Amino acid sequence: MLKQSLQQKMLQKLSPQQIQLMKLLQVPTIMLEQRIKEELEINPALEEGPEDYDENNSSEADDIPSNNDEFENERNQDNSRDDFDFDLYFDDDEVPSYKLNANNTSPDEEKKDIPFTVGTTLQDNLYAQIGLKNFDEKQFIIAETIVGNIDDDGYLRRDISALVDDLAFTQNINCTEKEVLEVLKDVQDFEPAGVGARNLQECLLIQLKRKSPKTYDTKIATEIIEHHFEEFTKKHYDKIAKKLEIEEDALKGAINEILKLNPKPGVAGSNNKTNGIEIIPDFIITNHDGNLELSLNSKNAPELKISKAYKEMLESYSKSADKSSKEAANFVKQKIESAKWFIDAIKQRQLTLMLTMKAIFDYQKDYFLEGDETRLKPMILKDIADITGLDISTISRVVNSKYVQTEYGTFPLKYFFSESLSTDKGEEVSTREVKKILQDCIDAENKRKPLTDDALMKILNDKGYNIARRTVAKYREQLNIPVARLRKEL
């Protein structure tokens, strides 16, 4: 049985403009330029440069007709099209292409392009060296298969038996594991030294055996890696010295020789300059004799405007009553409105960025004045959201991938956020302060007898920080500091 009823629902929907703003907020400066270039390419109604202020032609969107009825009310047949030929866009015999485009993606879906890299890769260098060897046809294909399976670090991580299967199924070549190993030995003679190794031990051995002349330190280092590798990785130096019957000075010389080796030879075998990431700060803080000044990077505030020619086209085509002119006017109006939305989104992005950064700037002013990490206050996203009146998700988008340049260095905004920790006096301090003290203690420790987590906990407790050993271990791991045993040096 059908029944009528009334229901109340609260729905939150984002407009296309809001979605566009959310996307722009999380884009860092280095990508904002590319995003603007893309918009300039796809929207001819958008131009770079300062806004034109003309008495007869206002730059505001009020000049844009709001509905299509105005087009039919006008009967002026002024069809001057000398500056722009709309026949490129519209033809009486065919449907405009933009009407045939299908868009099956969500409006808030992010498009991530695959970046193109320039340079010579490790594989390029290795393939070139294959031709320098006197391989027969079968060995040549085996060598190519081996090189194709070497990763960016320079290691061959696949089993030899798997390579034999690949050669049989993909290349129709029957070979034994012994034949593959013989070719692999030749590949391991390629440059850079250590490439083609199947593990770290083999990689270091290849480099040591290539060293010339063979010094005493090199011989001891080779003996350590070949026969006492496990003890070496665990830094059981006393056991190694006892087994090799050598003095501490001799052991120290051999260890120094090992430390000179490259554990990732593949990085040295490529001149592809994609590892260094250029950081362009979004904000700049300058100190003028104790007076701090916060500014937005000029690249974050580009000058954009609506094309004057397009506004004139809209005015011209809106006066015509024929169908093609109305379609042309609709097209131009759509492009102008899209350009205005984009300009407004860029301006709103600037305001939101500055509002958020100003709150962070005021909250952490003591740090920006002195650059002392211990002066950082506990701060979470909610604190800045409460100050600015923005949503936490908006603050998160602003903070993500954004950097600020100070006289003490360039830092990601996330650097200034940290949880709080109570001291024995009941004061709230930043965990960043505790990590800084922890780092200083480890830097100043006796490397022959590194401080254990228990010892570090006692030092922090003596300084008034209520902290447990497991918390010390957690902070140490976050700082990428190994355990005491692995920090030991001779």
C-alpha positions, -999 to +999 in steps of 0.1 A: +000+000+000+013+034-010+018+059+018+029+095+018+052+108+044+074+138+052+110+134+060+137+159+070+173+152+060+205+171+064+229+166+035+263+183+030+272+187-006+302+204-021+298+227-051+323+224-080+339+256-068+344+242-033+359+210-047+382+230-068+393+250-038+399+219-017+421+205-045+441+238-048+446+240-010+466+208-009+487+217-039+522+229-029+538+259-046+560+239-070+528+221-084+506+253-083+525+268-112+519+236-133+482+236-123+479+272-134+496+264-167+472+236-173+442+258-167+456+285-190+460+259-217+424+244-215+407+278-209+414+305-234+393+329-214+419+329-186+450+350-190+481+359-169+487+395-159+471+422-138+434+428-141+423+454-166+403+483-151+384+500-179+355+524-174+335+510-202+343+473-196+341+463-160+362+432-150+336+419-127+313+390-135+283+414-133+289+420-170+283+383-178+246+376-188+230+354-162+205+335-184+199+326-220+167+347-224+187+378-228+202+364-260+167+360-276+155+395-266+183+411-286+179+413-323+210+433-333+227+415-362+262+428-355+282+397-365+317+410-366+340+380-362+373+393-375+392+386-343+380+351-337+366+324-360+340+303-341+337+279-371+367+262-355+344+253-326+310+250-342+299+236-376+263+233-389+271+198-402+285+183-370+279+182-333+305+202-312+332+180-299+328+191-263+292+177-263+306+142-272+332+141-244+324+115-217+336+121-181+332+089-161+353+101-132+342+115-099+344+153-097+366+151-066+389+125-080+426+134-081+445+130-113+481+119-108+502+121-139+533+099-142+564+121-142+588+118-171+625+116-161+655+127-180+689+110-178+707+077-180+694+049-158+714+021-143+699-004-167+710+018-197+746+018-185+745-020-179+729-028-213+757-007-229+784-028-211+769-061-223+780-052-258+816-048-246+817-085-236+824-114-259+791-131-253+777-155-278+740-152-287+727-173-259+749-156-233+739-122-246+702-129-240+709-144-205+729-112-197+700-090-209+676-110-187+699-106-157+703-068-162+665-065-167+660-080-132+685-058-114+667-032-092+675+005-087+699-003-058+719-025-081+709-059-066+696-090-083+669-101-059+653-129-080+664-165-076+685-181-103+660-208-108+633-181-115+656-166-142+660-200-158+622-204-160+619-169-175+644-177-202+626-209-210+591-194-212+597-160-226+628-164-247+625-201-256+661-207-243+669-238-223+698-233-199+710-245-166+715-225-134+753-230-138+751-212-172+732-183-157+757-181-128+786-179-152+770-150-170+761-134-137+797-135-127+806-115-158+778-090-151+792-085-116+824-073-133+804-043-147+806-008-134+797+003-108+815-021-085+791-043-066+763-043-091+745-076-097+751-088-062+723-109-046+727-096-011+747-070+009+775-095+018+782-104-018+780-067-028+806-057-003+828-086-012+828-077-049+839-042-041+867-054-017+881-079-041+883-052-068+904-029-046+939-025-058+965-026-043+956-051-017+965-035+016+965-052+050+933-034+060+916-046+028+926-082+035+913-081+070+881-064+058+876-092+032+881-118+059+855-101+081+828-098+054+834-133+040+836-153+072+823-131+101+796-111+084+769-119+111+792-107+139+800-076+119+763-067+114+757-071+151+789-051+159+804-079+180+839-065+175+854-082+205+844-116+190+858-107+156+891-095+170+894-127+191+887-150+162+911-132+138+937-128+165+942-091+157+947-060+177+920-033+181+939-009+158+940-034+130+903-041+134+895-004+134+914+000+101+895-029+085+862-015+097+870+019+083+878+002+050+844-015+050+826+018+058+840+033+026+821+008+004+788+016-013+759-006+000+737+007-029+759+007-060+729+012-083+726+048-072+761+055-084+754+038-117+727+063-127+730+100-136+692+104-135+688+135-114+654+127-099+665+119-063+670+156-053+636+172-048+635+210-052+617+226-023+600+260-029+588+276+003+551+286+004+558+312+032+587+333+041+595+346+076+620+374+078+635+389+110+641+427+110+660+433+142+636+412+163+605+422+143+592+392+125+574+395+092+553+368+075+547+368+038+533+345+011+556+334-016+548+355-047+545+323-068+515+315-045+498+347-056+499+348-094+481+376-113+453+361-134+425+379-153+396+372-177+404+378-213+391+411-225+387+397-260+364+369-247+343+394-228+339+414-260+330+382-279+303+374-254+288+408-257+289+405-295+274+370-298+247+376-272+232+402-295+226+377-322+195+355-325+207+327-347+213+293-333+250+291-339+256+324-323+237+314-292+257+282-289+289+302-294+277+327-267+270+298-243+304+284-249+322+317-243+300+323-212+310+289-198+347+296-203+344+330-187+326+316-157+351+288-154+379+314-155+362+334-128+358+304-106+394+295-109+406+331-101+383+332-071+396+298-060+432+310-062+424+341-042+405+320-016+435+297-015+458+327-007+435+339+021+432+304+037+470+298+035+478+331+051+451+327+078+464+293+088+501+302+087+494+334+107+479+313+134+509+289+134+532+320+133+516+335+164+514+302+182+551+294+177+565+329+177+591+321+204+606+295+181+607+318+151+625+344+171+653+322+185+652+290+164+656+269+195+637+236+190+630+234+227+609+266+225+583+248+203+549+246+221+527+215+219+504+221+190+479+199+171+456+206+142+426+213+164+445+242+181+449+260+148+414+250+137+400+266+168+420+298+163+411+302+126+376+289+127+383+265+099+376+228+098+404+204+109+403+188+074+410+222+058+439+228+082+453+194+073+451+202+036+469+235+041+497+219+062+502+190+039+533+194+016+537+231+025+570+247+036+581+279+054+615+296+050+630+310+081+665+323+089+671+290+106+662+269+076+633+257+055+608+235+074+576+216+065+546+230+084+541+196+099+574+201+118+557+226+141+529+202+152+536+178+181+518+162+211+523+174+246+541+157+275+538+165+313+568+174+334+571+166+371+560+202+377+528+197+358+539+218+328+529+208+293+559+206+269+562+195+233+574+160+225+597+178+200+615+193+230+620+158+245+632+144+211+658+173+209+672+165+243+672+128+234+691+135+202+716+157+221+722+130+247+729+104+220+752+128+200+773+134+232+775+098+244+806+077+245+804+057+213+825+029+229+797+025+255+765+039+240+736+048+263+709+022+265+672+031+265+671+027+303+700+051+307+683+076+284+651+073+304+669+080+336+686+111+321+652+125+310+636+117+343+664+135+361+656+165+339+620+165+350+604+147+320+580+119+331+587+094+304+588+056+303+615+034+286+592+022+259+584+059+251+621+066+248+624+036+224+595+050+203+610+085+201+644+070+193+629+050+164+611+081+151+645+099+150+659+069+130+684+062+157+694+025+162+697+007+195+728+011+217+745-020+204+743-008+168+757+026+177+788+012+192+821+023+176+857+013+181 
